[in-house]
Amino acid sequence: MGFSIRSSTARLGLFASALIIAIILVFQLTWLKKVYRFEQKEFDISVLKAIRGLYEDLNLYNSSNLNELVERPDKHLYLARIKLPVNYDSLKSYLQFELEDFDIYTNCAVGIYDSAKNKYEYTVTLLSAGTQDRSNPAIPILKRNHNYLSLYFPNRQQYIFYEMNFWIVSSAILLIVLIVSAGSLYFLYRQKFLNEVQKDFVQNFTHEFKTPVATLSLAAETLENKNIIEKPEKLATYAAIVKYQADYMHKQIEKLLRFAHIESTHLHLEKKAVDIHDLIREALINISPLIQQKSATLRLGLDAGNPVLSADRDYMIIMITNLIENAIKYSRQPAIDIFTANKDHHFMLSVQDNGIGIAKNQMKKLFTKFYRIRNDEEYAAKGFGIGLTFVRKIITAHKGKMYVESLPGKGSTFTVELPQR
């Protein structure tokens, strides 16, 4: 026996997979944030170590507390107290060595600030090995009551991101893999759903025609009997059966062919002034056998003061017939209310039933072709699942809208809004 998973189960699997992917992404982004903060801290520590080494090399200030000597006005700038005068060439040489010794390979603009003159007495840019940026950035001047050494790193952020290259690239690869995986899962779900719909359609098609074909076959065998001619009443009965079943099959085939034609082409509307109230009455006459078969009770509230609008008469009949037919088919003891009204230059048609209703998880699929409403995993009514798809296409072609309200076990209301201008 083969193992089959319905699309509802596949959808739960897809949701669980999407949730897992989202959690992985959140953890990855959180980890990247922590790595970024760690690299920032490492950069600051390395700069402070380079300044301490410079103090020891050149005896720039007499103090053992480095935190009191170094100031951080912003993330790119470090101000370190020094005593003047200082040998500029030695300072440049030792600072270059200290920065490279602590693996700081990014451009550094250096300035010697004289507090008495409130300006930089000396500036130079230390270029990192292999850099393409050879500009001399302006070092911010901050007025202080003491002399200081200014270290300005204009490319600090880019350098930190460069140090994070491995984590960024690995995260990007993981993100791509997750997106591809999510896309594949969604594609598999869609394929599963479409395959299921196709399988259901074939089963529906077989079921719809199995009984008429069997009845026609039986009637044909009976009519082949030569003695049937001597029994005109029996002959008339079987002839009526053949006609009824043939008409039924013809209508179903015509419905499928019409739907297939509309699916492959655009609707070509032949608009003219039509009275929707007249079309509702005509649709009720067309489905009178179904109304009698189901002992349906219909109440008409045709209250629209102006029931005339520009529309394609044939398509309007199809739309109205489908809505009323569905309301009857999906109700055990049909009590159907049909209302019309005018609202803001629009014609409103509502068909309300007391049927099985539509569950929320089925509402989104309501207009999917070949999809039929299930009730406890069984189909609630016979059909191919193309009626509402057809109806929505007709309404959209007339620049109208359709609204659905439903409560399981209570019934549904389908409201059509069509422009009258």
Protein Blocks (a to p, Z undefined) as FASTA:
>chain_A
ZZdddfklmmmmmmmmmmmmmmmmmmmmmmmmmmmmmmmmmmmmmmmmmmmmmmmmnopa
gcfblklmpccfblkbccddddddddfklmmmmmmmmmmmnopacddddddddfklopaf
bdcddddehiablcdcdddddddfbdcdddddfklmmmmmmmmmmmmmmmmmmmmmmmmm
mmmmmmmmmmmmmmmmmmmmmmmmmmmmmmmmmmmmmmmmmmmpmklmmmmmlmmmmmmm
mmmmmmmmmmmmmmmmmmmmmmmpccddddddddfklmmmmmmmmmmmmmmmnopacddd
dfbfblcdcddfklmmmmmmmmmmmmmmmpfbdcdddddddeehiacdddddfbebjafk
lmmmmmgghiacdeehiafbgcehlmmmmmmmmmmmnopacdddddehiapcddddddfZ
Z
